[in-house]
C-alpha cells in the first residue's frame, strides 16, 4: 500500500476515533483509549504526509 494513502487514511480516522471515544467516561482522570489512539493516529498520519511531501 502506498504511504500517501496510509497517511491520508490515518489522518481521517484519527478525528473519527476521537469523536467516538469522547462519548465514553473518563477513568482516573485519563481520556478513554479511543481518544488516545485517535490522537496518536492523527499525529502519525500528519507525520507520514509531511515526510511524503518534503
C-alpha positions as CSV (number, residue, x, y, z in Angstrom):
1,X,0.0,0.0,0.0
2,X,1.2,3.5,-0.8
3,X,2.5,5.6,2.2
4,X,0.4,8.6,0.9
5,X,-2.8,6.6,1.2
6,X,-1.8,5.3,4.7
7,X,-1.1,8.9,5.8
8,X,-4.5,10.2,4.5
9,X,-6.4,7.3,6.0
10,X,-4.9,7.7,9.4
11,X,-5.4,11.5,9.3
12,X,-9.1,10.9,8.5
13,X,-9.6,8.1,11.0
14,X,-7.9,9.9,13.9
15,X,-10.7,12.5,14.4
16,X,-13.3,9.8,13.9
17,X,-11.8,7.8,16.8
18,X,-11.5,10.9,18.9
19,X,-15.2,11.7,18.4
20,X,-16.3,8.2,19.1
21,X,-14.1,7.9,22.2
22,X,-15.3,11.2,23.6
23,X,-18.6,9.6,24.5
24,X,-17.0,7.2,26.9
25,X,-16.4,8.0,30.5
26,X,-13.1,9.0,32.0
27,X,-11.3,6.7,34.3
28,X,-8.7,8.0,36.8
29,X,-8.8,11.4,35.1
30,X,-7.5,9.9,31.8
31,X,-9.2,10.2,28.5
32,X,-10.6,7.0,27.0
33,X,-8.4,4.7,25.0
34,X,-10.2,5.5,21.7
35,X,-9.3,9.2,22.2
36,X,-5.7,8.4,22.9
37,X,-5.4,6.2,19.9
38,X,-7.2,8.8,17.8
39,X,-4.7,11.5,18.7
40,X,-1.8,9.1,18.0
41,X,-3.2,8.1,14.7
42,X,-3.7,11.8,13.7
43,X,-0.2,12.7,14.6
44,X,1.3,9.7,12.8
45,X,-0.8,10.4,9.8
46,X,0.3,14.0,9.7
47,X,3.9,13.0,10.1
48,X,3.7,10.5,7.2
49,X,2.1,13.1,5.0
50,X,4.8,15.7,5.9
51,X,7.5,13.2,5.1
52,X,5.9,12.3,1.8
53,X,5.6,16.0,0.7
54,X,9.0,17.1,1.8
